[in-house]
Amino acid sequence: MTQTALATATDTLPDIDSFLKPSHDEYSRQRAVAVLHSHALLNLRFDVSKTYERNVKPQFEAQNGRPPKDGYEIAKAIKDDHFFKFYSAIRYNAQEMGPMSRQAAVERALPQMIEVAREAARLNPAGGSLQLDPGLEIPRYITQVDTHLSPGNYHSEFTEDDVAQGVLLGRGLSSNSGKSRITRNRNFSGVGESIAYWLKQTYPGFKPRRVLDMATQSGANLLAYPKAFPGSEAYGIDVAAPGLRYGHAKAEFEGVPVHFSQQNAEKTNFEDGYFDLIVSSFFLHEVPLEATKRILAEAYRLLAPGGVLAFMELPPHKSCDPFLNFTFDWDTRYNNEPFYAKYRSQDPTELTVAAGFPREAAFEVTIPDVTSYDMAKYPGFLRGEEIAPPHGRGGWYIFGARKA
């Protein structure tokens, strides 16, 4: 594909993912890794609970005269258990093998994908935009750790206008599903749709003019909001350029105008009160607590009066039993997420109030994933008669507040 061919019709920008064509063996490897990862994350994790109840917990009680009081004590007690070490080894290696299984297909398609991303930035057929800042200082908590054991993390670039890390770790390829392609207008996680739907039911008449997704990566969840709130403008920020390039190309192909910019959510260049809705997903547990506080304060500054903050995150320690806290916090010890457990030890409402939001307007709730939930039950959920599925298994934990 040549630049001339791309430029002949601005409304026929190719799907950047169409160049991802894994071989039979590559796709089989991706599927095998995905099955192994899911088996460890779901089946083996429940088997760990049986080992804990049968062996570890009784031994701890015999030595201490009480059961473990929290996840930290369980982690210390179980770390030498042979089955737990087996489970951790399987899960760790499956996590590492995810990007490796996809890398060959991405590298083979990379020249064409970079060309599409360049043309998307030049043409902007959907009316979005992409603003990168080569001088932006990437935080050390990003550069010093390969989060999720993914080589290069989200930010690394190995060639001019690189999109590789955005593709490897973004919505086009999923380590959990093993998918090698993303279909048009598909949001794998359902987070954006679920939050947008809940907001519309909870705040009737709420019509945000502008929506900001912090740490948007490739914008997979962001695209749901301009669809749910017609006429709203969508903005996505991230410190990692590869994902922004890739996400911009996807949004332009899908016909959704999104304004992507390379910024640190701790301090942005938007004016006070510029947004009516600020969202994020799986973000705060990846940054130090002091950064979290600055991000929430920045979100408060950026929201207009009556604006809403709605962050999807991991449920905090206070809402989980000790064993569930132990299973969640596995990632702190073994998945290169050093801030995971400390973030979860906080009270999200207290963090929100400390950022300036009124306590009476704060919320913490687990909402159903609208892509899998029986929506006939949703009115009952809103009335408190139905309980949402657990976070990550058909439900999403969110917290936030409405600005006075």
LOMI-447479 format. One record per residue: residue in three letters; x, y, z of N, C-alpha, C in turn. Coordinates in steps of 0.05 Angstrom, whole numbers, padded with zeros to 5 digits, always signed. Layout:
ALAXYZXYZXYZ/...
//
This chain:
MET+00017-00024+00000+00000+00000+00000+00018+00025+00000/THR+00012+00043-00018+00028+00067-00020+00014+00091-00008/GLN+00029+00112-00003+00017+00136+00008-00004+00147-00011/THR+00001+00146-00037-00019+00156-00056-00045+00141-00054/ALA-00042+00114-00051-00066+00098-00050-00082+00105-00024/LEU-00068+00110-00003-00081+00117+00022-00095+00143+00020/ALA-00084+00162+00006-00093+00189+00006-00115+00194-00014/THR-00122+00175-00032-00141+00180-00053-00169+00185-00042/ALA-00176+00172-00019-00202+00176-00008-00200+00177+00023/THR-00205+00200+00035-00202+00203+00063-00222+00186+00079/ASP-00244+00177+00067-00263+00162+00081-00259+00132+00079/THR-00237+00124+00067-00231+00095+00065-00204+00089+00077/LEU-00198+00101+00099-00173+00095+00113-00173+00066+00121/PRO-00153+00050+00115-00153+00022+00122-00154+00017+00152/ASP-00164-00006+00160-00163-00015+00187-00134-00023+00193/ILE-00122-00009+00212-00094-00015+00218-00089-00044+00226/ASP-00109-00056+00237-00107-00084+00246-00109-00104+00223/SER-00117-00094+00199-00121-00113+00177-00094-00125+00167/PHE-00072-00112+00175-00046-00122+00167-00035-00143+00186/LEU-00049-00147+00208-00041-00168+00227-00051-00195+00216/LYS-00032-00211+00206-00040-00237+00194-00021-00258+00205/PRO-00027-00267+00229-00010-00288+00241-00012-00314+00224/SER+00010-00328+00223+00010-00354+00209-00007-00374+00226/HIS-00011-00397+00214-00026-00418+00228-00012-00425+00255/ASP+00014-00428+00254+00029-00435+00279+00029-00412+00299/GLU+00031-00388+00289+00031-00365+00307+00004-00362+00321/TYR-00017-00365+00306-00044-00363+00317-00049-00386+00337/SER-00040-00410+00330-00043-00433+00349-00028-00427+00375/ARG-00004-00416+00372+00011-00409+00396-00003-00388+00413/GLN-00015-00368+00400-00030-00348+00415-00053-00360+00430/ARG-00067-00378+00417-00090-00391+00430-00081-00408+00453/ALA-00059-00423+00449-00049-00440+00470-00041-00424+00495/VAL-00027-00401+00490-00019-00384+00512-00044-00372+00526/ALA-00064-00365+00510-00088-00353+00522-00102-00374+00539/VAL-00104-00398+00530-00117-00419+00546-00101-00425+00572/LEU-00075-00425+00569-00058-00430+00593-00062-00407+00613/HIS-00062-00383+00603-00066-00359+00621-00093-00360+00635/SER-00114-00366+00620-00141-00367+00631-00143-00390+00652/HIS-00130-00412+00645-00131-00435+00664-00118-00428+00690/ALA-00095-00414+00689-00081-00407+00713-00097-00386+00729/LEU-00108-00366+00714-00121-00344+00727-00148-00352+00740/LEU-00161-00371+00727-00188-00379+00737-00187-00406+00752/ASN-00181-00427+00738-00183-00454+00750-00162-00458+00772/LEU-00137-00453+00765-00116-00459+00785-00118-00440+00809/ARG-00128-00416+00805-00131-00398+00828-00151-00408+00848/PHE-00173-00421+00838-00192-00432+00856-00181-00457+00870/ASP-00164-00472+00856-00150-00494+00868-00132-00485+00891/VAL-00120-00462+00887-00103-00451+00909-00120-00446+00934/SER-00145-00438+00930-00162-00433+00954-00167-00459+00968/LYS-00169-00481+00954-00173-00507+00966-00148-00515+00982/THR-00125-00511+00970-00100-00516+00984-00097-00500+01009/TYR-00105-00475+01007-00104-00457+01031-00122-00467+01053/GLU-00147-00474+01046-00166-00483+01066-00158-00510+01078/ARG-00146-00527+01062-00140-00554+01071-00113-00556+01086/ASN-00094-00540+01078-00067-00543+01089-00057-00518+01104/VAL-00057-00495+01090-00044-00471+01100-00059-00459+01123/LYS-00084-00455+01120-00100-00443+01142-00099-00459+01168/PRO-00104-00485+01167-00102-00501+01193-00075-00499+01206/GLN-00054-00500+01190-00027-00498+01202-00023-00470+01215/PHE-00032-00449+01201-00029-00422+01212-00045-00420+01238/GLU-00069-00431+01239-00086-00429+01263-00073-00444+01286/ALA-00061-00467+01279-00048-00482+01300-00025-00467+01313/GLN-00011-00452+01297+00013-00437+01306+00005-00411+01320/ASN-00017-00399+01311-00023-00371+01320-00049-00370+01336/GLY-00064-00391+01337-00089-00391+01352-00111-00374+01339/ARG-00108-00368+01314-00128-00352+01300-00123-00356+01270/PRO-00143-00350+01253-00138-00350+01224-00123-00325+01215/PRO-00112-00325+01191-00098-00301+01181-00118-00278+01180/LYS-00108-00254+01189-00125-00231+01190-00127-00216+01164/ASP-00108-00220+01146-00108-00205+01121-00092-00220+01099/GLY-00093-00208+01075-00079-00220+01053-00049-00222+01056/TYR-00037-00203+01071-00008-00204+01075+00000-00229+01091/GLU-00016-00235+01112-00009-00258+01128-00013-00284+01112/ILE-00034-00284+01095-00038-00308+01078-00014-00311+01058/ALA-00006-00290+01046+00017-00291+01027+00042-00301+01040/LYS+00047-00293+01065+00071-00302+01079+00069-00331+01086/ALA+00044-00340+01093+00041-00367+01102+00041-00387+01079/ILE+00032-00378+01056+00029-00397+01033+00052-00398+01014/LYS+00071-00380+01017+00092-00376+00996+00109-00401+00992/ASP+00111-00419+01011+00127-00443+01007+00110-00467+01000/ASP+00084-00464+00998+00067-00486+00991+00073-00494+00962/HIS+00076-00520+00957+00084-00530+00931+00064-00524+00909/PHE+00038-00527+00916+00018-00522+00895+00016-00492+00889/PHE+00019-00475+00909+00019-00447+00904+00042-00439+00886/LYS+00066-00450+00891+00089-00444+00874+00085-00454+00845/PHE+00072-00477+00843+00065-00487+00816+00046-00468+00801/TYR+00025-00460+00815+00005-00441+00804+00019-00415+00796/SER+00036-00404+00813+00049-00379+00807+00068-00382+00783/ALA+00082-00404+00781+00100-00409+00759+00085-00410+00732/ILE+00062-00424+00732+00046-00426+00708+00036-00398+00700/ARG+00025-00384+00720+00013-00358+00714+00034-00338+00705/TYR+00057-00338+00718+00079-00320+00711+00089-00325+00683/ASN+00093-00350+00676+00104-00356+00650+00083-00351+00628/ALA+00058-00356+00634+00037-00351+00614+00035-00321+00609/GLN+00038-00305+00630+00038-00276+00627+00061-00267+00609/GLU+00085-00278+00614+00108-00271+00598+00105-00279+00569/MET+00093-00302+00564+00091-00313+00537+00070-00298+00520/GLY+00052-00283+00533+00032-00269+00517+00043-00251+00496/PRO+00059-00230+00503+00071-00213+00483+00089-00228+00464/MET+00104-00247+00474+00122-00263+00457+00106-00277+00435/SER+00083-00287+00441+00068-00302+00421+00056-00284+00399/ARG+00055-00258+00404+00043-00240+00385+00064-00223+00370/GLN+00088-00223+00380+00108-00205+00370+00115-00209+00341/ALA+00117-00234+00332+00126-00239+00304+00106-00227+00284/ALA+00080-00231+00289+00060-00220+00271+00060-00190+00271/VAL+00064-00178+00294+00065-00149+00296+00089-00138+00281/GLU+00112-00150+00285+00137-00140+00272+00135-00142+00241/ARG+00122-00164+00232+00120-00168+00203+00101-00147+00191/ALA+00081-00139+00205+00062-00119+00195+00069-00090+00202/LEU+00090-00086+00218+00096-00060+00229+00099-00038+00208/PRO+00114-00042+00186+00117-00020+00166+00090-00010+00156/GLN+00072-00029+00149+00046-00020+00138+00030-00007+00160/MET+00031-00017+00184+00015-00005+00206+00025+00023+00213/ILE+00051+00027+00212+00062+00054+00216+00053+00073+00194/GLU+00052+00063+00170+00043+00080+00148+00014+00088+00152/VAL-00003+00070+00160-00031+00076+00164-00034+00097+00187/ALA-00018+00093+00208-00020+00112+00231-00011+00140+00222/ARG+00010+00141+00205+00019+00167+00195-00003+00181+00178/GLU-00016+00165+00161-00037+00176+00144-00061+00184+00160/ALA-00067+00169+00181-00090+00177+00198-00085+00204+00211/ALA-00060+00208+00220-00052+00233+00233-00053+00256+00213/ARG-00047+00250+00188-00046+00271+00167-00074+00278+00157/LEU-00091+00257+00154-00117+00262+00142-00139+00267+00162/ASN-00138+00253+00185-00160+00256+00205-00187+00255+00192/PRO-00194+00233+00177-00219+00232+00163-00244+00233+00181/ALA-00242+00224+00206-00265+00225+00224-00267+00252+00239/GLY-00246+00268+00237-00246+00294+00251-00232+00294+00278/GLY-00218+00272+00285-00203+00272+00310-00176+00285+00306/SER-00159+00281+00326-00132+00293+00324-00113+00277+00341/LEU-00087+00281+00336-00065+00268+00351-00044+00289+00356/GLN-00038+00294+00381-00017+00312+00388+00003+00298+00407/LEU+00028+00295+00396+00049+00282+00412+00069+00302+00422/ASP+00082+00296+00444+00101+00314+00457+00127+00299+00461/PRO+00146+00300+00441+00171+00285+00444+00187+00293+00468/GLY+00182+00317+00479+00197+00326+00502+00185+00319+00529/LEU+00162+00305+00528+00149+00297+00553+00167+00278+00569/GLU+00170+00284+00594+00185+00267+00612+00168+00243+00621/ILE+00175+00219+00613+00160+00196+00621+00167+00190+00650/PRO+00147+00186+00667+00153+00182+00696+00170+00157+00700/ARG+00186+00158+00721+00204+00135+00727+00188+00110+00734/TYR+00164+00113+00745+00148+00090+00751+00138+00075+00726/ILE+00141+00088+00703+00136+00075+00678+00161+00064+00666/THR+00183+00079+00666+00207+00071+00652+00223+00050+00666/GLN+00220+00047+00693+00236+00030+00708+00226+00001+00711/VAL+00201-00003+00702+00188-00029+00706+00174-00038+00680/ASP+00177-00063+00672+00161-00074+00650+00135-00084+00662/THR+00115-00066+00663+00090-00073+00676+00078-00098+00662/HIS+00066-00115+00679+00053-00140+00669+00073-00158+00656/LEU+00099-00154+00662+00121-00171+00651+00122-00168+00620/SER+00113-00145+00610+00113-00140+00581+00138-00125+00574/PRO+00156-00137+00559+00181-00123+00552+00177-00096+00538/GLY+00190-00076+00548+00187-00049+00536+00164-00033+00547/ASN+00147-00045+00564+00125-00031+00576+00108-00018+00554/TYR+00093+00002+00561+00075+00014+00541+00089+00036+00525/HIS+00110+00047+00535+00121+00072+00524+00144+00069+00504/SER+00157+00046+00504+00182+00043+00488+00177+00045+00458/GLU+00196+00058+00445+00195+00061+00415+00222+00052+00404/PHE+00220+00036+00383+00244+00025+00371+00249+00034+00342/THR+00230+00049+00331+00233+00060+00305+00216+00085+00303/GLU+00220+00101+00282+00205+00126+00279+00175+00121+00277/ASP+00159+00136+00291+00130+00134+00291+00121+00106+00298/ASP+00134+00094+00317+00129+00066+00325+00100+00063+00337/VAL+00087+00041+00330+00061+00034+00341+00062+00006+00355/ALA+00085-00007+00354+00087-00035+00362+00076-00040+00390/GLN+00086-00024+00410+00077-00030+00437+00047-00024+00440/GLY+00037-00005+00426+00008+00000+00426-00008-00024+00416/VAL+00002-00037+00395-00011-00060+00384-00008-00084+00402/LEU+00016-00089+00411+00022-00112+00428+00006-00112+00454/LEU+00003-00088+00466-00010-00086+00492-00037-00073+00491/GLY-00046-00066+00467-00072-00052+00465-00094-00071+00458/ARG-00115-00059+00447-00140-00075+00443-00139-00092+00418/GLY-00119-00089+00401-00118-00105+00377-00111-00134+00382/LEU-00095-00138+00403-00086-00165+00410-00089-00169+00440/SER-00102-00190+00448-00108-00194+00476-00095-00219+00487/SER-00080-00216+00509-00067-00239+00521-00086-00258+00533/ASN-00110-00248+00540-00130-00265+00553-00147-00279+00533/SER-00154-00266+00511-00172-00279+00492-00157-00293+00470/GLY-00132-00285+00465-00117-00297+00443-00125-00286+00416/LYS-00142-00266+00415-00152-00255+00390-00128-00243+00375/SER-00128-00247+00349-00107-00235+00333-00116-00210+00318/ARG-00142-00206+00318-00153-00183+00303-00175-00170+00321/ILE-00180-00145+00316-00203-00132+00329-00223-00125+00307/THR-00248-00129+00312-00268-00124+00291-00278-00095+00294/ARG-00290-00085+00274-00299-00057+00273-00319-00052+00296/ASN-00315-00029+00310-00332-00020+00331-00335-00040+00354/ARG-00314-00056+00359-00315-00076+00381-00299-00066+00405/ASN-00311-00067+00428-00296-00060+00452-00295-00086+00469/PHE-00271-00098+00471-00269-00124+00484-00278-00124+00513/SER-00271-00104+00528-00275-00105+00557-00303-00098+00565/GLY-00317-00080+00551-00343-00071+00559-00343-00051+00581/VAL-00320-00042+00590-00318-00023+00612-00332+00004+00605/GLY-00324+00015+00582-00335+00040+00574-00365+00040+00571/GLU-00376+00019+00557-00405+00017+00553-00419+00015+00580/SER-00407-00001+00598-00419-00006+00624-00421+00019+00641/ILE-00399+00034+00642-00399+00059+00658-00418+00080+00645/ALA-00417+00083+00619-00434+00102+00606-00464+00096+00611/TYR-00471+00070+00609-00499+00063+00614-00507+00068+00642/TRP-00489+00062+00661-00496+00067+00689-00499+00097+00695/LEU-00482+00113+00683-00484+00142+00687-00510+00152+00676/LYS-00519+00143+00653-00544+00153+00642-00568+00145+00659/GLN-00566+00122+00673-00588+00114+00690-00587+00128+00717/THR-00563+00134+00726-00559+00145+00753-00563+00175+00753/TYR-00554+00188+00731-00556+00217+00729-00573+00225+00705/PRO-00600+00222+00707-00617+00228+00684-00613+00257+00675/GLY-00611+00260+00649-00607+00287+00639-00578+00296+00637/PHE-00560+00279+00647-00531+00285+00646-00522+00283+00617/LYS-00512+00306+00606-00503+00307+00578-00476+00321+00577/PRO-00455+00306+00580-00428+00318+00581-00420+00330+00554/ARG-00409+00354+00555-00399+00366+00530-00373+00354+00521/ARG-00356+00349+00541-00329+00337+00535-00323+00315+00555/VAL-00311+00294+00545-00304+00271+00561-00274+00267+00559/LEU-00261+00262+00582-00232+00257+00582-00227+00229+00594/ASP-00212+00213+00579-00203+00187+00589-00173+00189+00596/MET-00167+00187+00622-00140+00188+00631-00126+00161+00628/ALA-00101+00161+00619-00087+00136+00613-00103+00119+00594/THR-00110+00132+00572-00128+00119+00552-00116+00096+00537/GLN-00089+00095+00537-00074+00075+00521-00082+00077+00492/SER-00098+00058+00481-00106+00060+00453-00135+00069+00450/GLY-00147+00078+00472-00174+00089+00471-00197+00069+00468/ALA-00192+00044+00475-00212+00023+00471-00237+00029+00486/ASN-00235+00038+00511-00259+00044+00527-00270+00072+00522/LEU-00253+00090+00513-00262+00117+00508-00283+00119+00486/LEU-00281+00102+00466-00299+00104+00443-00328+00100+00451/ALA-00333+00088+00473-00361+00083+00482-00376+00109+00489/TYR-00361+00129+00499-00374+00152+00510-00386+00171+00489/PRO-00373+00178+00468-00386+00194+00448-00410+00180+00434/LYS-00409+00153+00435-00432+00138+00425-00456+00139+00444/ALA-00449+00138+00470-00470+00138+00490-00481+00167+00494/PHE-00464+00187+00490-00472+00215+00494-00467+00230+00468/PRO-00486+00227+00449-00482+00240+00423-00477+00270+00425/GLY-00459+00280+00410-00452+00308+00410-00429+00315+00429/SER-00421+00296+00446-00399+00301+00464-00372+00298+00450/GLU-00352+00313+00459-00326+00311+00448-00309+00292+00465/ALA-00294+00274+00452-00278+00254+00467-00248+00261+00466/TYR-00236+00260+00489-00207+00266+00492-00194+00243+00507/GLY-00170+00235+00498-00155+00214+00511-00126+00222+00515/ILE-00116+00219+00539-00088+00225+00544-00073+00201+00555/ASP-00047+00200+00549-00030+00179+00558-00001+00189+00555/VAL+00017+00177+00571+00045+00185+00568+00059+00169+00546/ALA+00046+00147+00536+00059+00129+00517+00049+00135+00489/ALA+00068+00144+00472+00061+00151+00444+00052+00128+00427/PRO+00064+00104+00429+00056+00082+00410+00026+00075+00412/GLY+00015+00074+00436-00013+00068+00439-00030+00091+00428/LEU-00022+00116+00431-00037+00138+00421-00038+00138+00390/ARG-00015+00132+00378-00015+00131+00348-00034+00109+00339/TYR-00031+00086+00351-00048+00063+00344-00078+00069+00349/GLY-00084+00079+00373-00111+00085+00379-00124+00106+00361/HIS-00108+00126+00353-00118+00147+00335-00125+00135+00308/ALA-00108+00117+00298-00114+00104+00273-00139+00087+00274/LYS-00143+00073+00297-00167+00057+00301-00192+00075+00302/ALA-00191+00096+00317-00214+00114+00320-00222+00127+00293/GLU-00201+00135+00278-00207+00147+00252-00220+00127+00233/PHE-00210+00102+00234-00222+00082+00217-00251+00076+00225/GLU-00256+00076+00251-00282+00070+00261-00301+00094+00259/GLY-00291+00117+00250-00308+00140+00246-00316+00155+00271/VAL-00300+00152+00292-00305+00165+00318-00284+00186+00322/PRO-00291+00212+00322-00271+00233+00326-00262+00234+00355/VAL-00237+00228+00360-00225+00229+00386-00200+00246+00385/HIS-00196+00262+00405-00173+00280+00407-00153+00267+00426/PHE-00132+00254+00415-00111+00242+00431-00088+00261+00435/SER-00077+00261+00460-00053+00277+00464-00036+00264+00485/GLN-00010+00267+00482+00010+00255+00499+00015+00273+00523/GLN+00003+00266+00546+00005+00282+00570+00006+00264+00594/ASN+00017+00274+00616+00017+00261+00642-00008+00270+00657/ALA-00024+00251+00666-00049+00258+00679-00045+00273+00706/GLU-00020+00272+00716-00015+00287+00741-00016+00317+00737/LYS-00011+00326+00712-00012+00354+00706-00015+00357+00676/THR-00039+00367+00668-00045+00369+00639-00046+00398+00631/ASN-00049+00402+00605-00050+00430+00594-00078+00440+00589/PHE-00098+00426+00598-00126+00434+00594-00133+00456+00615/GLU-00151+00473+00607-00159+00495+00625-00178+00485+00647/ASP-00181+00500+00668-00199+00493+00690-00228+00488+00679/GLY-00241+00467+00690-00269+00463+00683-00274+00456+00655/TYR-00255+00445+00641-00258+00440+00612-00275+00415+00606/PHE-00278+00397+00625-00292+00372+00620-00316+00369+00639/ASP-00335+00353+00629-00358+00347+00645-00358+00318+00655/LEU-00341+00301+00643-00338+00274+00651-00309+00265+00648/ILE-00297+00254+00669-00270+00244+00668-00271+00215+00677/VAL-00259+00198+00661-00260+00169+00666-00232+00158+00664/SER-00229+00133+00674-00205+00118+00669-00211+00089+00676/SER-00193+00071+00668-00197+00043+00674-00170+00029+00678/PHE-00169+00014+00700-00144-00001+00707-00120+00018+00707/PHE-00122+00040+00720-00101+00061+00718-00086+00065+00745/LEU-00101+00072+00766-00089+00082+00790-00072+00061+00804/HIS-00078+00036+00802-00061+00016+00815-00034+00012+00802/GLU-00030+00025+00779-00004+00023+00765+00015+00046+00772/VAL+00006+00065+00789+00023+00088+00795+00026+00091+00826/PRO+00047+00105+00835+00051+00109+00864+00027+00124+00876/LEU+00024+00121+00902+00001+00133+00916+00002+00164+00913/GLU+00026+00175+00915+00027+00205+00913+00019+00214+00885/ALA+00025+00198+00864+00016+00205+00837-00014+00202+00836/THR-00026+00182+00848-00055+00179+00849-00068+00204+00860/LYS-00057+00214+00882-00069+00238+00895-00067+00262+00876/ARG-00045+00265+00862-00043+00287+00843-00062+00284+00820/ILE-00066+00259+00811-00084+00254+00788-00112+00261+00796/LEU-00121+00253+00820-00148+00259+00828-00152+00289+00832/ALA-00131+00303+00842-00133+00332+00845-00135+00346+00818/GLU-00120+00335+00799-00121+00346+00772-00148+00341+00759/ALA-00160+00318+00764-00186+00312+00754-00207+00332+00766/TYR-00204+00338+00791-00222+00357+00804-00220+00385+00790/ARG-00195+00393+00785-00190+00419+00772-00203+00419+00745/LEU-00201+00397+00730-00210+00397+00702-00240+00394+00699/LEU-00254+00386+00720-00283+00382+00718-00298+00408+00722/ALA-00318+00413+00705-00336+00435+00709-00355+00429+00732/PRO-00367+00450+00744-00387+00445+00764-00409+00426+00753/GLY-00416+00406+00769-00436+00386+00760-00423+00363+00745/GLY-00397+00365+00739-00383+00344+00725-00379+00319+00742/VAL-00375+00297+00729-00373+00271+00743-00346+00258+00738/LEU-00334+00247+00760-00311+00230+00759-00320+00202+00762/ALA-00312+00184+00744-00319+00156+00745-00295+00139+00737/PHE-00281+00128+00757-00257+00112+00752-00264+00082+00757/MET-00258+00065+00738-00260+00037+00742-00233+00027+00753/GLU-00234+00013+00775-00209+00004+00788-00213-00022+00802/LEU-00191-00032+00813-00193-00056+00829-00208-00050+00855/PRO-00224-00069+00864-00238-00064+00890-00217-00062+00913/PRO-00222-00044+00932-00203-00040+00953-00203-00063+00974/HIS-00183-00063+00991-00181-00083+01012-00206-00084+01029/LYS-00217-00061+01035-00239-00059+01054-00264-00074+01044/SER-00266-00079+01018-00290-00092+01007-00286-00122+01001/CYS-00263-00132+01008-00256-00160+01002-00248-00175+01027/ASP-00253-00202+01027-00244-00218+01049-00214-00222+01047/PRO-00200-00232+01068-00171-00235+01067-00161-00252+01044/PHE-00175-00274+01038-00164-00291+01017-00167-00278+00989/LEU-00189-00264+00985-00193-00249+00959-00172-00228+00957/ASN-00166-00214+00979-00144-00194+00978-00117-00206+00971/PHE-00112-00230+00982-00088-00244+00976-00086-00251+00946/THR-00108-00260+00934-00108-00268+00906-00105-00243+00888/PHE-00118-00221+00895-00115-00197+00879-00086-00187+00880/ASP-00075-00187+00904-00048-00175+00908-00025-00192+00899/TRP-00031-00216+00887-00011-00232+00875+00005-00216+00855/ASP-00008-00198+00841+00005-00182+00820+00026-00164+00831/THR+00023-00155+00855+00044-00138+00867+00070-00153+00869/ARG+00069-00178+00877+00093-00193+00882+00105-00206+00857/TYR+00088-00213+00838+00097-00230+00816+00091-00219+00788/ASN+00077-00197+00785+00069-00188+00758+00080-00160+00752/ASN+00101-00152+00766+00113-00125+00761+00092-00102+00763/GLU+00077-00104+00784+00058-00082+00791+00063-00074+00820/PRO+00084-00060+00825+00093-00055+00853+00075-00037+00869/PHE+00057-00022+00857+00039-00004+00871+00011-00015+00876/TYR+00007-00039+00866-00019-00052+00865-00031-00054+00893/ALA-00017-00067+00912-00028-00072+00938-00031-00046+00954/LYS-00012-00028+00952-00014-00003+00967-00038+00013+00958/TYR-00043+00014+00932-00066+00028+00923-00091+00015+00934/ARG-00093-00011+00934-00117-00025+00943-00121-00022+00973/SER-00100-00015+00988-00103-00012+01017-00116+00015+01023/GLN-00119+00032+01004-00131+00059+01008-00162+00057+01007/ASP-00174+00078+01017-00203+00081+01015-00209+00100+00992/PRO-00221+00090+00970-00225+00108+00947-00242+00132+00953/THR-00262+00129+00970-00278+00153+00977-00261+00174+00991/GLU-00244+00165+01010-00227+00185+01024-00208+00198+01004/LEU-00197+00183+00985-00180+00196+00965-00195+00216+00948/THR-00220+00210+00942-00236+00228+00926-00243+00253+00941/VAL-00250+00250+00966-00257+00273+00983-00232+00291+00987/ALA-00209+00278+00992-00184+00293+00995-00177+00310+00970/ALA-00186+00300+00947-00181+00315+00922-00199+00339+00919/GLY-00220+00342+00936-00237+00365+00935-00267+00359+00930/PHE-00273+00334+00924-00301+00327+00918-00317+00326+00944/PRO-00343+00333+00943-00360+00332+00968-00365+00302+00975/ARG-00363+00296+01000-00367+00269+01009-00394+00258+01002/GLU-00415+00275+01004-00442+00266+00999-00447+00259+00970/ALA-00429+00268+00952-00432+00263+00924-00414+00240+00914/ALA-00399+00228+00933-00381+00206+00926-00396+00180+00923/PHE-00385+00161+00907-00398+00135+00904-00376+00114+00900/GLU-00383+00090+00909-00368+00065+00904-00388+00044+00898/VAL-00386+00031+00875-00406+00012+00867-00394-00008+00847/THR-00403-00033+00848-00396-00052+00828-00420-00054+00809/ILE-00416-00049+00783-00437-00047+00764-00435-00071+00745/PRO-00458-00080+00733-00457-00102+00714-00443-00094+00688/ASP-00430-00113+00676-00419-00109+00649-00442-00112+00629/VAL-00449-00091+00615-00473-00092+00599-00470-00110+00574/THR-00445-00118+00568-00441-00136+00545-00447-00165+00552/SER-00450-00171+00578-00455-00199+00586-00478-00202+00605/TYR-00488-00180+00617-00508-00182+00637-00536-00185+00625/ASP-00554-00198+00639-00582-00200+00631-00595-00173+00637/MET-00598-00157+00616-00606-00129+00619-00635-00127+00629/ALA-00650-00148+00628-00677-00148+00639-00676-00145+00669/LYS-00653-00152+00681-00649-00149+00710-00638-00122+00718/TYR-00630-00106+00699-00616-00081+00706-00633-00062+00722/PRO-00659-00058+00716-00676-00041+00733-00676-00051+00762/GLY-00676-00077+00766-00674-00088+00793-00648-00082+00806/PHE-00626-00083+00791-00600-00075+00802-00600-00046+00811/LEU-00612-00028+00795-00612+00000+00802-00629+00004+00828/ARG-00649-00013+00832-00666-00010+00856-00654-00024+00880/GLY-00631-00038+00876-00619-00052+00898-00629-00080+00902/GLU-00646-00090+00884-00658-00116+00887-00640-00138+00874/GLU-00622-00130+00857-00604-00149+00844-00575-00140+00850/ILE-00557-00160+00853-00529-00154+00858-00513-00159+00832/ALA-00495-00141+00826-00478-00144+00802-00459-00167+00806/PRO-00451-00180+00785-00430-00201+00787-00404-00189+00798/PRO-00386-00206+00809-00361-00196+00820-00344-00181+00799/HIS-00328-00163+00809-00309-00148+00792-00292-00168+00776/GLY-00291-00163+00749-00275-00179+00732-00288-00205+00723/ARG-00311-00211+00734-00326-00235+00727-00355-00228+00721/GLY-00358-00208+00704-00384-00198+00696-00392-00172+00709/GLY-00375-00161+00726-00380-00136+00738-00355-00119+00739/TRP-00359-00093+00744-00336-00074+00745-00340-00056+00770/TYR-00319-00055+00786-00319-00037+00809-00311-00009+00800/ILE-00328+00011+00806-00322+00039+00799-00325+00056+00824/PHE-00311+00078+00824-00314+00098+00845-00312+00126+00833/GLY-00321+00145+00847-00319+00173+00837-00337+00191+00853/ALA-00345+00213+00840-00362+00233+00853-00371+00253+00832/ARG-00392+00268+00840-00400+00291+00823-00392+00317+00836/LYS-00379+00334+00820-00369+00359+00831-00392+00377+00837/ALA-00390+00391+00860-00411+00409+00869-00416+00430+00848/
//
